[in-house]
C-alpha cells in the first residue's frame, strides 16, 4: 500500500493528476483514509477543474480530521463549494478559516 501511495505521489508531483487519482483510489480501497490521501485526491480533482469531486474529498478529509488538515485545504474546499454555488456552506467554512488564520 505504501509503495502505491508513493507512486501516486510521484505522478501527482509530475502533474499527472489522472493517473494519480487512479492510484490514490486504489490506496483508498485498501483502507488508507489518511488526510494525505484524501487531500491529494481533492487536489487531483481540483487541479482538473472538477469541483464536485474536489469538494467531496476535501469534505471527507475535514470531517474527522479538521485540526490535522492544513488551512490550504480548507481554502480550496471553500473555493470548490463556491464554484458549485454552495455559498452558505462556503461562508460557514470561511468563518472557520478566518478563525485559524
N, C-alpha and C positions, 0 to 999 in steps of 0.2 A: 504494500500500500504506500509506503513512504517513497519508494522508487517511482511509482506512478505520479505521486504528487510532485516530486522533484522534476520529472519530465514535463508535467503540466506547467510548472513554474518556468521552465526553460522556454516552452512555446509562448507563454504569456510574456516573458521578457523580450522575446523576438517579435512581439505584436501579432502573433498568430492566435488570435482570440478564439477562432472557430475550433481549432484543434485543442487548445487549452480547455475550452468548455467541455468538449467530449471527455477529456481525461479527468477533469475535476468532477464531472458527473459520475464517472466510474469510481472515483475515490469515495464519493458520497454513498454510492450503492454498497460499498464495502463497510460503511458505518462511520466514516470520518466526517463529523459535522462541526469541525473546528471553525473558529472565527476566520482563520486564514482561508480555508477552502470556501466558506460561504461568501466572504467579501471578494475573493478573487473571482468567483462565479458572477457576483454582482458587477464587478469591473469588466469582465468579458462582455457581458450584455450591454453595459453602459457604454463601453468603447465602440460597440457595434450599433449604437443608437436604438437599442431595444429596451426602452424604458420600462415596459411592463415586466419583463423578466428581471431586469436590474433591480427594480423595486421589490420584487418577490424575494430575491436572495439577500438584499440588504436588510429587509424586514426580518428574515429568518436569523440573520447574524445578530440583529439588535434585540430580538425577542427575549433571549435568556442571557445575553452577554453584554448588555448595554454599557456597562462600566469598562469592559475589556476592549471595546471597539474604538478604534481611532476616530476622533471627530471628523476627519476627512470623509469617512463613510456615512456619517450622519448627514453631512452636507450633500453628498452625492445622492443619498436617499431622498432628501428634500427636493433636489433638482428633478429626480425621476418622478416623484409624486406630482410636482408642478407640471411636468410635461404630459402627465396623464390627466391633468385637470383636477386633481385631488388637492385643492388648495387648503381646505380646512385641516386635513391631516398634515400637510406640509407646514402649515402655520404652527400647529402644535409641536412638531419636531423642531421648528425654528426657535421656539421658546426654549426648548431643552438645549439646543445647540448654543444659543447665546449665553445660557447659564454656565456652561462649561468652558466658554472662551474667556 
